[in-house]
Amino acid sequence: MDNQQTFLANLVCTRISHDLGGNIGAISAALELAGDNGNSVLDADTKNILTSATETLKIRQKFFRLTFGLDSISITPSELTKLCQDYLNTLGNRSSKLDFECNNISANLAKIICLCIMIGAEICIKGGHIKIHIGGNKLTIDVASDYKLATAKIACYEALLNGKNDIENASQFVQMIYLRQILGNDVPITLQAADNACRFVIG
């Protein structure tokens, strides 16, 4: 394994650990509360914490397995659509909902579509809509929100696309680094951004 592959593996492990860690901590805390109440009976609040945290872990683990794992998972287009939306639901809430749409969604492109979902979600501060368009040998990711998008994160994406890999907190952007490795350096990726909208064009 060369240095670049080792670097990417480190980023993937860091990102997955970060995104699963909070809910693992919530489960641990809830079980500790249950142990402290003396009769080992879970109250409604503790049950809700455990239910929410375990469901989030199940969804994110499945999503990350498809995104970063070996190409051995069989998934239908409808299952892929549901998994992507379920993953976005673990990031947003009622006041900051994240959703997406994708034309020509294909199980053959599952890994790339999942990476695109992560790319779009990363720049939404308070909810937004991610639209993936596939056609004409190009893939376009359009991100729009009623709120200003994360300017600093968009700048980091731009730096990565310009060949700069030593950005701060690089694990937050592993989805773009991994996508670039899958596609190869010969496939162009361009970025256009405004306050409330951003577009990535691949191909």
C-alpha positions in Angstrom: 0.0 0.0 0.0 1.5 3.3 -1.0 1.4 6.6 1.0 -1.6 7.9 -0.9 -3.6 4.7 -0.2 -2.6 4.8 3.4 -3.6 8.5 3.7 -7.0 7.7 2.2 -7.5 4.7 4.5 -6.7 6.9 7.5 -9.2 9.5 6.3 -12.0 7.0 5.8 -11.4 5.4 9.2 -11.4 8.8 10.9 -14.6 10.0 9.1 -16.5 6.8 9.9 -15.4 6.8 13.5 -16.4 10.4 13.9 -19.8 9.9 12.3 -20.6 6.8 14.4 -19.0 7.9 17.6 -21.7 10.3 18.8 -24.4 7.7 18.7 -22.2 5.1 20.3 -21.7 7.5 23.1 -25.4 8.2 23.4 -26.1 4.4 23.7 -23.4 4.1 26.4 -24.8 7.0 28.4 -28.4 5.7 28.1 -27.3 2.3 29.4 -25.4 3.9 32.2 -28.5 5.8 33.2 -30.5 2.6 33.1 -28.0 0.9 35.4 -28.1 3.9 37.8 -31.9 3.7 38.4 -31.5 0.6 40.5 -34.3 -1.5 39.0 -32.9 -1.8 35.4 -36.2 -0.6 34.0 -35.9 1.8 31.1 -37.9 5.0 31.3 -39.5 6.5 28.1 -36.7 9.1 27.6 -34.0 6.5 27.9 -35.8 4.2 25.5 -36.1 7.0 23.0 -32.4 7.7 23.2 -31.5 4.1 22.6 -34.0 3.7 19.8 -32.9 6.8 18.0 -29.1 6.1 18.4 -29.3 2.5 17.4 -31.4 3.3 14.3 -29.0 6.0 13.3 -26.0 3.6 13.7 -27.7 1.0 11.6 -28.4 3.4 8.8 -25.0 5.0 8.8 -23.2 1.7 9.0 -25.1 0.4 6.0 -24.5 3.6 4.1 -20.8 3.7 4.8 -20.5 0.0 4.0 -21.9 0.7 0.5 -19.9 3.9 0.1 -16.5 2.8 1.2 -16.7 -1.0 1.3 -16.0 -3.7 -1.3 -18.2 -3.8 -4.3 -20.1 -6.9 -3.1 -23.4 -5.5 -1.9 -26.5 -6.1 -4.0 -28.9 -3.2 -3.9 -31.9 -2.2 -6.1 -32.4 1.4 -7.3 -35.4 1.8 -4.9 -33.3 0.5 -2.0 -30.5 2.9 -2.9 -32.9 5.8 -3.0 -34.3 4.9 0.4 -30.9 4.3 1.9 -29.6 7.7 0.7 -32.7 9.5 2.1 -32.5 7.6 5.4 -28.8 8.7 5.7 -29.7 12.3 5.1 -32.4 12.0 7.7 -29.8 11.1 10.3 -28.0 14.4 9.5 -31.0 16.8 9.4 -34.1 17.3 11.5 -37.6 18.8 11.2 -36.2 22.4 11.1 -33.2 21.5 8.8 -34.4 18.8 6.5 -32.1 17.4 3.9 -33.5 15.7 0.9 -32.4 14.6 -2.6 -33.5 13.5 -6.0 -31.6 11.6 -8.7 -32.7 10.9 -12.3 -31.5 7.6 -13.9 -30.6 6.3 -10.5 -28.6 3.0 -11.0 -27.3 0.4 -8.6 -24.2 0.2 -10.8 -23.4 3.8 -9.7 -24.3 3.3 -6.0 -20.9 4.1 -4.6 -20.6 7.3 -6.7 -24.1 8.4 -5.9 -23.5 7.9 -2.1 -20.3 9.9 -2.4 -22.2 12.7 -4.2 -24.8 12.7 -1.4 -22.1 13.1 1.2 -20.5 15.9 -0.9 -23.7 17.8 -1.1 -24.7 17.3 2.5 -21.3 18.5 3.8 -22.0 22.1 2.7 -25.5 22.4 4.0 -25.6 24.3 7.3 -29.3 24.2 7.9 -31.2 21.9 5.5 -31.2 21.8 1.8 -32.0 19.9 -1.4 -29.4 17.8 -3.3 -30.2 17.0 -6.9 -28.1 14.6 -8.9 -28.4 14.6 -12.7 -26.9 11.8 -14.7 -26.8 12.1 -18.5 -24.6 13.0 -21.5 -21.5 11.5 -20.0 -21.7 13.9 -17.1 -22.9 13.8 -13.6 -24.1 17.1 -12.0 -24.6 17.7 -8.3 -26.8 20.7 -7.5 -27.1 21.8 -3.9 -29.7 24.5 -2.9 -30.8 25.8 0.5 -33.0 28.5 2.0 -29.9 29.4 4.1 -26.4 30.3 3.2 -24.2 27.3 2.4 -20.9 26.6 4.2 -18.5 28.9 2.4 -15.4 27.6 4.2 -16.2 24.0 3.2 -16.9 25.0 -0.4 -13.5 26.7 -0.4 -11.9 23.4 0.8 -13.7 21.5 -1.9 -12.3 24.0 -4.4 -8.8 23.6 -3.0 -9.0 19.8 -3.3 -10.2 20.1 -7.0 -7.2 22.3 -7.6 -4.8 19.7 -6.4 -4.3 20.8 -2.8 -4.5 17.8 -0.5 -3.1 19.2 2.8 -6.3 20.9 3.9 -7.3 21.1 7.5 -9.7 18.4 8.8 -9.3 16.5 5.5 -11.5 13.6 6.8 -14.5 15.9 6.4 -13.9 15.9 2.7 -12.9 12.2 2.3 -15.9 11.7 0.0 -14.3 14.0 -2.6 -10.9 12.6 -2.2 -12.3 9.0 -2.6 -14.4 10.0 -5.6 -11.4 11.5 -7.3 -9.5 8.2 -6.8 -12.4 6.2 -8.2 -12.8 8.4 -11.2 -9.1 9.1 -11.9 -7.4 12.4 -12.5 -8.4 12.4 -16.2 -12.1 13.0 -15.3 -12.7 16.8 -14.8 -14.7 18.0 -11.8 -15.7 21.7 -11.8 -17.4 23.8 -9.1 -19.6 26.8 -9.2 -20.9 28.4 -6.0 -23.1 31.2 -4.8 -24.5 32.0 -1.3 -27.5 29.6 -1.5 -26.5 27.3 -4.3 -23.6 25.2 -5.5 -23.0 23.0 -8.5 -20.4 20.3 -9.1 -20.0 19.0 -12.7 -18.2 15.7 -13.1 -17.1 14.7 -16.6 
